Amino acid sequence: MGWDGVIGLLLLAAGAALWRAAGEIPQPPFLPLGPDFYPRLLLGVLAVLAAALVVADLRAHRRASGERRTTPPQYPADLAPGAPAPPKTPTAWARHRRVLWTYLLFGVYVALMPVLGFRLATWAFVGLLTWVLGPRTPSQVAVSLAAGLATALLTHAIFETSLRILLPRGLW
Amino acid sequence: MSGPWLDAAVAVVSPPILVPLAVGVAAGLLGGAIPGITITLTVILVLPFTFGMDPLQGLATMIGVYVGGESGGLVTASLLGIPGTPSAIATTFDGYPMTRRGEPGRAVWLGIWAGLLGGLLAGIPLVTGALTLARLALSFGPWEYFSLFVLTLSIVSGLSEQSLLKGLISATVGLLVTVIGSDPMMGVARFTFGAEALRSGFPFLAVLIGVYAFAQLMGEMERQARAGAAEARPVDLSVSHLQVLREILRQWGNLVRSTLIGLWIGVLPAVGGSAANVLAYDQAKKASRTPERFGTGIPDGIVASESANNANIAGSLVTMMAFGIPGDAVTAVMLGALIIHGIAPGPTFIASRPHLAYGIFAAYFAATVLTVLVEAGLLRLLLRVVRAPLHLLVPIILVLAAVGTYALNNLVANVWVLFAFGIVGYLMVKTGFPLAPLVLGVILGDQIEVNLIRALMTEPNPLLFVARPLSGLMLALAVGSFALGVYQQRRQARARPAPDAAAPPTAGTG
């Protein structure tokens, strides 16, 4: 089973859990259609679609494995035995490293924003993330720190002073 | 010129509207020109700045971003061969070869002027179409509304480039997201699991920004890790504008056809400009007597792509103004902004807020013209910002996205919603689930429920959805578009037997 099948099963499980939870929605009296009617309708549709996704995935895999048995293994030109080593491509980790760091730092940023205050949290977040994503040269440290401080001060000035949106207080 | 028109025209050329509009155009040009920063991202960035403005100022700013963004994208596309936005993909086909042949000024200005002409041409159907459709929609009962929304969702799910099934799942999940919180009829809490923060449900803009902003930024980061960033060299962009204009007008057939294609794609809900320009280019090539010259740097391709782009904006605005349904991600943000200002988008919008509605029309025309002027002044700068490094842009965009969602009602909880849906959106793109149906589901969710329940409470007979002529027609169209989607996928599957060889999915639109 591929990813699609796994997702389909997860959706089915989540749908079933929500269906149970829909039973606990309080019912106002004298209503032919309670507030649980529409969610249950959607959950029914979702169940059918998710089941179809699982079936489609299983069928695609059966077909693919059937084809694999009948045809000899085919190598891409640069991976065939005896071919020269393929040019170095970034590994999965190198490609996803930056994405993972971004999510991690953003999560910490949101968590710390009410504690540190908008300016401190933003300074730290922008400073660290530009450092993680950018070229890690010594001069970049200064660039990162400056970019973080400038972003924090500018956004704070614009939103608090001109637009009167009160950003999280915290320490600073 | 009658009352509301005159008011709107006067308002738009007065500084309180004109200045934010021009700033929006400039922001759109910059955002559009930077590869990886889409128009959707730019409008998300601009959004928090509009919270303090009055509704027309805010909407005018966003329309400026929208129109300017399309034009900014073509500069990068023509000069560097990299589409600055997905809506400029087809512009690279002939724009870049023309630049390499030593005519960069001609390539860029063909695009700018074609965009202006296409945009102005599409402005007339924008106004008449929106007014007519809104009048038609005023006669809708809950049955027709429900069927219209179902049709909308089925079109979006079927037109998404990936699997129809995944599109439908995406839409259903979007609808389910709106179920969380108080129910729209009685105010009974649903699926809040005792959490008070969930009572009011997920703010739609936090979901939208999370899904689009993260998915697009992360996708670009991964792309640049493979391909590297853009490089720009200074070039001479001087050109004879009269000659360029004559060149465009000589192929008025192409111009009109591409404008109509752009309008049509724009009217279709949640299908962005990334489809319009490629389709217009393709049709121009098919209609041409010399199709083999396409791709070698001829003006026809640029004219087709760029006039379709600007017409696409007008089309999206038609759907937004007449029905309160977003024509694409950018108009979805605009609808969110209207709701923040306490304005209910929908068919009564034009009739109940004529000042604002006609102001939006006028802002569209003004933005189309202003883009040419602002762009002429900013061309050199645009070439420089193309190199703006992503490692500086990403953190700043994320900070502004966080501030924007926080400011929706001054709650850090909103930013958590942004973060959660930022992860959901990225995972959806990775697993081939289209984002547009989800977003549309979240936008339409409450209205679908309200109209469904209202219809069934008025008359418990569900057959009325089919028996009422307009409602029945729309449901039939929904089934038709579903069947078409199934048929096309079957045909594609037969043409391409290996299912694993599918192209990597792309994030979002325009």
Interface residues (C-beta under 8 A of the other chain):
Chain A: W3 D4 I7 L11 L18 A21 A22 I25 P26 P28 L31 P32 L33 P35 D36 F37 Y38 P39 L42 L43 V45 L46 L49 A50 A52 L53 A56 A60 R63 A64 E67 T89 P90 A94 R95 H96 R98 V99 T102 Y103 F106 G107 Y109 V110 M113 P114 T122 F125 V126 L129 T130 L133 G134 P135 A147 G148 T151 T155 I158 F159 S162 L163 R164 I165 L166 L167 P168
Chain B: P48 F49 F51 G52 L165 K166 L168 I169 T172 V173 L175 L176 V179 D183 M185 M186 V188 A189 R190 F191 F193 L217 M218 M221 E222 A225 R226 P389 L390 H391 L392 V394 P395 I396 L398 V399 L400 A402 V403 Y406 A407 N410 V412 V415 W416 F419 G422 I423 Y426 T431 G432 E449 L452 I453 L456 M457 P460 P497 A498 P499 D500
